[in-house]
Amino acid sequence: MSTLQQYPWPTGKTCAVVIAVVFDDGVDAVALAPDLPTRSKSYSVWQYGARRGVERIRHMLQQHQTAATWFVPGRVAASHPDTIRTLAAEGHELASHGMHGERYDSLDVAAAQAALSDSRTMLMRLSGQEVLGFRMPQGRWPRRFEQLIHHAGYQYSATLNGDDVPYSHTNGLVEIPVHVELDDRPAFQFNFTPAFPPGHSRMPDYEGVLASWLWEFDAYRQYGSCCVLQIHPEWVGTPGRISMLDAFLTAVKRHDDVWLTTAGAVAAWHRSLQLQVPDTHPIAVYEAYRQERGLA
């Protein structure tokens, strides 16, 4: 263990690993490119994720006896109710990814509150779970957005990037940081002909992406951090790429000191510690800057 490790994980554990499955079924892509449904070839990639990728990821997680956190928009949950019920029955955690792929930085307070509440209600009704987690679909984090999230009944967010261990917002909402280097989307989304979105690169080799994930995991374990692997059914759920998830989980499970768990369990653990956020933490810097300059 590095001497920098300070976060107090459960007894015998030096780090945490969370598998976060983002099941958008194209809602996020359509929000960015409204004409996508008219481009059958490109749009079929997301349809494939729902038809084949979800099942393949489910089976791989079942094989490893691992529960994941599935971030799902309310609209997608309503379109795939049987899938949501199956995931819940298999022991996975359901969490919100908004309602319609909306940008909360472009909504007024009432509209944002409605979307947050409607998504949570839909997921709870279909899963039978208490839905406690939220991940922003797109856009910038509005100032004091944590207050709206908490007011809607959520206890944690997995959206921001300002750390590599959990921390709490000033209102008690837990943040589980995520990072792009542990996301399959930058590696595999931009592989269409023509490129979508225009100008992006082509597909990298699988071994290189997996090696990056494993390097990250090794470092997170060394520093005692929270490693969140973010995968999408349309990208990792193909016959070839599903082996990357297999290899990643196999590597993680070689270590008895790794806590392989859900985002909700990590958030609950962090709340139990009642840790205070230092004034020097990134989450506190912006508000301190505004106060220093007398800004509202």
C-alpha positions in Angstrom: 0.0 0.0 0.0 1.1 3.6 -0.7 1.7 5.8 2.3 -0.8 8.2 0.6 -3.6 5.8 1.4 -5.9 7.4 4.0 -9.4 6.4 3.1 -10.8 3.9 5.7 -12.3 1.0 3.8 -14.0 -1.9 5.6 -11.7 -4.2 7.6 -9.4 -6.1 5.4 -10.1 -4.1 2.3 -7.6 -1.6 0.8 -9.8 -0.3 -2.1 -13.2 -0.6 -3.7 -14.2 -1.6 -7.3 -17.6 -0.8 -8.7 -18.9 -2.0 -12.1 -21.2 0.7 -13.3 -23.4 -0.2 -16.4 -24.8 2.8 -18.2 -27.9 1.5 -20.1 -29.2 4.5 -22.1 -30.6 2.6 -25.1 -29.6 5.5 -27.4 -31.5 8.2 -25.3 -28.2 10.0 -24.6 -27.1 9.9 -28.3 -30.4 11.2 -29.6 -30.3 14.0 -27.1 -27.0 15.1 -28.7 -28.0 14.3 -32.3 -31.8 14.4 -32.7 -31.6 13.0 -36.3 -29.9 9.8 -35.1 -33.1 7.7 -35.3 -33.3 8.5 -39.1 -29.8 7.0 -39.5 -30.7 3.4 -39.2 -27.2 2.0 -39.5 -25.8 4.2 -36.7 -28.9 4.0 -34.5 -28.9 0.2 -34.7 -25.7 0.1 -32.6 -27.8 1.3 -29.6 -30.6 -1.0 -30.4 -28.1 -3.9 -30.4 -27.1 -2.9 -26.9 -30.6 -3.4 -25.6 -31.2 -6.6 -27.6 -27.9 -8.4 -27.0 -25.5 -6.3 -25.0 -27.6 -6.2 -21.8 -28.1 -9.9 -21.7 -24.4 -10.6 -22.4 -23.2 -8.3 -19.6 -25.8 -9.8 -17.2 -24.6 -13.3 -17.9 -20.9 -12.3 -17.4 -21.7 -10.7 -14.1 -23.7 -13.7 -13.1 -20.8 -15.9 -14.0 -18.5 -13.9 -11.7 -21.2 -13.7 -9.0 -20.9 -9.9 -9.1 -23.6 -7.3 -8.6 -23.3 -4.1 -10.6 -24.9 -0.7 -10.4 -27.1 0.0 -13.5 -27.7 3.6 -14.3 -30.8 3.8 -16.4 -32.9 6.8 -17.6 -36.6 6.6 -16.5 -37.7 6.6 -20.2 -35.5 3.5 -20.9 -36.8 1.8 -17.8 -40.4 2.4 -19.0 -39.5 0.9 -22.4 -37.8 -2.2 -20.9 -39.7 -3.0 -17.8 -38.9 -6.8 -17.9 -35.2 -6.0 -18.1 -35.4 -3.8 -15.1 -37.3 -6.4 -13.1 -34.8 -9.1 -14.1 -31.8 -7.0 -13.1 -33.4 -6.3 -9.7 -34.3 -10.0 -9.2 -30.6 -10.9 -9.9 -29.4 -8.6 -7.2 -28.2 -5.6 -9.2 -28.6 -2.1 -8.0 -30.8 0.3 -10.1 -29.9 3.9 -10.2 -31.1 7.0 -12.2 -29.5 8.4 -15.3 -32.1 11.2 -15.6 -35.4 10.9 -17.3 -34.9 11.7 -21.0 -31.2 12.4 -21.4 -31.9 16.0 -20.4 -29.3 18.7 -19.7 -29.9 19.9 -16.2 -27.8 23.0 -16.8 -30.5 24.1 -19.3 -33.5 23.4 -17.2 -35.2 25.7 -14.6 -35.6 24.4 -11.1 -39.1 23.1 -11.5 -38.3 21.1 -14.6 -35.1 19.7 -13.1 -37.0 18.6 -9.9 -39.7 17.0 -12.0 -37.1 15.0 -14.1 -35.2 13.9 -11.0 -38.4 12.8 -9.2 -40.0 11.1 -12.3 -36.9 9.1 -13.0 -36.6 7.8 -9.5 -40.3 7.0 -9.2 -40.3 5.0 -12.4 -37.2 3.0 -11.5 -38.6 2.3 -8.0 -41.9 1.2 -9.4 -40.4 -1.3 -11.8 -37.5 -2.6 -9.7 -39.2 -2.7 -6.3 -36.0 -1.1 -4.9 -35.3 2.1 -3.1 -33.4 4.0 -5.7 -30.7 6.1 -4.1 -28.1 6.8 -6.8 -28.0 9.4 -9.6 -25.7 10.0 -12.5 -26.0 13.1 -14.7 -26.8 12.3 -18.3 -24.9 15.2 -19.9 -24.1 18.8 -19.5 -22.4 20.9 -16.7 -23.2 20.5 -13.0 -25.4 23.5 -12.1 -24.4 25.4 -9.0 -25.8 23.8 -5.9 -27.3 21.0 -8.0 -26.6 18.6 -5.1 -29.5 20.3 -3.3 -32.0 19.3 -6.0 -30.6 15.8 -6.2 -30.9 15.3 -2.4 -34.3 16.9 -2.3 -35.5 14.4 -4.9 -34.6 11.5 -2.5 -31.2 10.5 -3.8 -28.4 9.8 -1.4 -25.5 9.7 -3.8 -24.2 10.9 -7.1 -21.7 9.2 -9.4 -21.0 12.2 -11.7 -18.1 14.4 -10.8 -14.4 13.9 -11.2 -12.7 15.8 -8.4 -11.3 12.9 -6.4 -10.6 9.2 -6.5 -12.3 8.3 -3.2 -15.9 9.1 -2.1 -16.6 12.4 -0.5 -19.7 14.4 0.7 -21.2 17.6 -0.6 -22.0 20.2 2.1 -25.6 18.9 2.3 -24.6 15.3 2.9 -25.0 14.0 -0.6 -22.3 11.4 -1.3 -20.2 11.8 -4.4 -18.6 8.7 -5.9 -16.1 10.1 -8.4 -15.8 8.7 -12.0 -13.0 9.1 -14.5 -13.0 8.9 -18.3 -10.0 6.6 -18.4 -12.2 3.9 -16.9 -15.0 4.4 -19.4 -15.5 2.3 -22.5 -17.3 5.0 -24.5 -14.2 7.0 -25.5 -12.6 3.9 -26.8 -15.4 2.3 -28.7 -18.2 4.8 -29.5 -16.5 6.5 -32.4 -16.2 3.6 -34.9 -18.8 4.5 -37.5 -18.4 5.2 -41.2 -18.8 8.1 -41.6 -17.6 9.0 -38.1 -20.3 9.9 -35.6 -19.9 12.5 -34.2 -17.8 13.8 -37.2 -14.1 14.0 -36.8 -13.6 11.4 -34.1 -11.1 8.6 -34.2 -11.6 4.9 -35.1 -11.6 1.9 -32.9 -8.5 1.0 -30.8 -7.3 -2.5 -30.1 -9.0 -4.3 -27.3 -5.8 -5.4 -25.6 -4.7 -1.8 -25.3 -7.9 -0.7 -23.7 -8.0 -3.6 -21.3 -4.3 -2.9 -20.4 -5.3 0.7 -19.5 -8.1 -0.5 -17.3 -5.8 -3.0 -15.5 -3.2 -0.3 -15.0 -5.8 1.9 -13.5 -7.1 -0.8 -11.2 -3.6 -1.6 -10.0 -3.0 2.0 -9.2 -6.3 2.4 -7.5 -5.5 -0.6 -5.3 -2.0 0.8 -4.6 -3.4 4.2 -3.5 -6.5 2.7 -1.7 -9.0 4.4 -3.9 -12.5 3.7 -5.5 -12.2 2.3 -9.0 -15.4 2.7 -11.0 -15.4 0.8 -14.3 -18.1 2.4 -16.5 -19.4 0.2 -19.3 -22.2 0.4 -21.9 -24.2 -2.6 -23.3 -23.6 -1.4 -26.9 -19.9 -1.2 -26.5 -18.7 -3.9 -24.1 -21.6 -6.2 -24.7 -20.4 -7.5 -28.1 -19.1 -11.1 -28.4 -15.5 -10.0 -28.5 -15.5 -7.2 -26.0 -17.4 -9.0 -23.3 -14.1 -10.9 -22.7 -12.6 -7.6 -21.5 -15.1 -7.5 -18.7 -14.3 -11.1 -18.0 -10.6 -10.4 -17.8 -11.0 -7.3 -15.7 -13.2 -9.1 -13.1 -10.8 -12.1 -13.1 -7.9 -9.8 -12.3 -9.9 -7.9 -9.6 -11.0 -11.1 -7.9 -7.4 -12.4 -7.5 -7.0 -10.0 -4.6 -8.8 -10.6 -1.3 -8.2 -7.0 -0.2 -10.4 -5.6 -2.9 -14.1 -4.8 -2.1 -16.0 -5.6 -5.3 -19.4 -4.0 -4.6 -22.1 -1.6 -5.8 -22.1 2.2 -5.8 -24.9 2.2 -3.3 -22.9 0.1 -0.8 -19.9 2.4 -1.2 -22.1 5.4 -0.6 -23.7 3.8 2.5 -20.2 3.0 3.9 -19.0 6.6 3.3 -22.1 8.0 5.1 -21.4 5.8 8.1 -17.9 7.3 8.5 -19.2 10.8 8.8 -16.1 12.3 7.3 -15.8 16.0 7.0 -14.8 17.6 3.7 -11.6 19.7 4.1 -11.7 23.3 2.9 -9.0 22.4 0.4 -11.1 19.8 -1.3 -12.0 20.6 -5.0 -15.7 20.5 -4.1 -15.2 23.4 -1.6 -12.9 25.6 -3.8 -15.5 27.2 -6.0 -17.8 28.3 -3.2 -14.8 29.6 -1.3 -13.8 31.6 -4.4 -17.2 33.1 -4.7 -17.3 34.0 -1.0 -13.9 35.7 -1.2 -15.2 37.9 -4.0 -18.5 38.7 -2.4 -20.5 36.9 -5.1 -24.0 35.5 -4.4 
